[in-house]
Amino acid sequence: MLALQIFHTVAAILWLGNFAVTGVWSARAFASRDRVLRAFATREILFTDVVFVLLGAIAVVGSGMALAGMEHVPVWSTLWTRDAILTVAAGGIVWLAVLLPLEFRMREQALRANDALDRTFTMWSVAGIAVTIALFSVVFLMLAKPV
């Protein structure tokens, strides 16, 4: 069980760290006004989202569910696990419905040197910050385990 707890914790750190770090380096890339750097950033945002967000979410949720099962925690009737899962699910819906389409749009706009890129990046940033805050609240739920 210790190995699974370590895996769960490391997966959560990488998953949430990707959200925080991508926000910082992408903001710096866009602030540079360098077209080549912006195009590179849009491509890497897509790449890191697929690798760290998708795989991270699978690893965190899967290992969390396994840990809950091993500890006989009734996932859906326990406040902190239910709310954590619902928060992750809501974040996933926003990621799929809002963030990914904006990322593809940013990639297209960066390749065409479109002036709309700044507006799209701003929308992506606002939605991304909201999802990041929501997902970081899951850390509180996991540690505080409110009843």
N, C-alpha and C positions, 0 to 999 in steps of 0.2 A: 504494500500500500504506500510505503514511503516513496518508492520510485514513481508511482502514479501521481502523488502529490507534488513531487519535484517537477515532473513533466508538465503537470497542469499549471504550476506557478511559472515555469520558464515560458510556456506557450502564451500565457496571459501577458507576461512582460514583453515578449516580442510582438504580440498582437497589438497591445495598447501603445507600445513604444513606436510602432510604425505610424500610428495615427499622429502622435505628437511630433515625431521627427519629420514626417512628410510635410506637415503643416509649416514647420519652420523653414526647411530648405526650399520648399516650393515658393513660399512668400519671398524669400531672398532672391530666388531665381527670377521671379516676376518683377520684383522691385528693380532689378538690374537693367530692365528694358532691353536686354540683349536678346535679339530674335533667335539666335542659335541656342542660347542657354534655355530660353523659354520652350523651344521645341523639344530639346532634350528633357527638360523637366516634365513636360506633358507625357512623353513616352515612358519615363521612369515612374511617374505616378501610376499609370496603368499597370506596369510590370509589378511594382511593389504591392499594389492593391490585390492583384491576383495571387501573388506568392504569400504575402504576409496576412492580408485580411481574410481571404477565402480559406487558406490552409490553417491560419491561426484560429479562426472561428470554429472550424471543424475540430481542431485539436483541443481548444478550450472547452467547448460545449461537450464534446465526446468524453473527455477525461473527467469533466465535472459531473456528468451524468453517471459515469462509472463509479466515481468516488461516492456520490450520493447513494447509489445502490449498495456499495460495500458497507456504508455506514448506516444503512437502513433508514435513510432520510426520505420521507414521503415528499417527493419533489413538488407536486402540484398543490399540496395542502400546507406546505411550509412557506411562510411569507417570503423569506429572503431568497430561497431558491426559485420560487415561482416568479417573483418580481425580477430577479436576475435574468431568468430565461426570457421573460416577456420583453425586458429592455434590450437584450441581445437580438431577439427576433425583430423588434421595431427598428433597431439599428441596421439589421440586415435588409429589411424592406426599404429603408431610406437609401442604403448603399446601392441596392439593385435598381430601384426606381428613379433615384435622383442623382446620386454621385457618379455611378458608372456612365450613365448617358452624358452627363456634363463632362466627364473625363474624355470620352470619345469626341465630343464636340470641341473641347479644348485642343485635342490632338489635331483635328481637322483644321481648326482656325489657326493654330501655330504653323502648320505646313503652308497655309495660304497667306500668312502674315495679315490676318484679318483683324481689324480694330475692335471687333466684338470680343476678342479674347479676354480683355480686362474685365468686361462685364460677366462673362462666363466664369472666369477664375474667381471673381467676387462671390457669385452664387455658390460655386463649389466650396469655397472657403467657409461661408456662413453655414451651409448644410453640414460640412465636415466638422466644424467646431461644435455644432449642436450634437452630432452623433458621438464625437469624442467625449464631450462632457457626460452624456448619457452613459456611455460605456465605462468611463472612469467611475461613475457612481456604482457600478457593479462591484468594484473593488471594495467600496464601503459595505455593500450588502454581504459580500463574502467574509469580510473580517468582523463586522459588528454583529452579524446574524440577528437583526432585530426581529422581535416576535410580533 
